[in-house]
């Protein structure tokens, strides 16, 4: 997927545990874990806003666009 979640990196920078972030944001540790692993299809803006408030960061610090390499096709 071209959108990469870097929540684990921001947690490390802030020296915060997933458990503490989940409690501060008001979501489950399981949801934080799924978000960290990139196994979610989306995130609500209000959740993203609360995460950014707690971690004192911008959404761009958490979400990075890494486009997939184009598939090369041979031409005749």
PyMOL commands that set and color helices and strands:
alter all, ss='L'
color gray80, all
select helices_A, chain A and resi 7-14+18-25+29-37+45-55+59-62
alter helices_A, ss='H'
color red, helices_A
select strands_A, chain A and resi 3-5+63-65
alter strands_A, ss='S'
color yellow, strands_A
deselect
rebuild
show_as cartoon
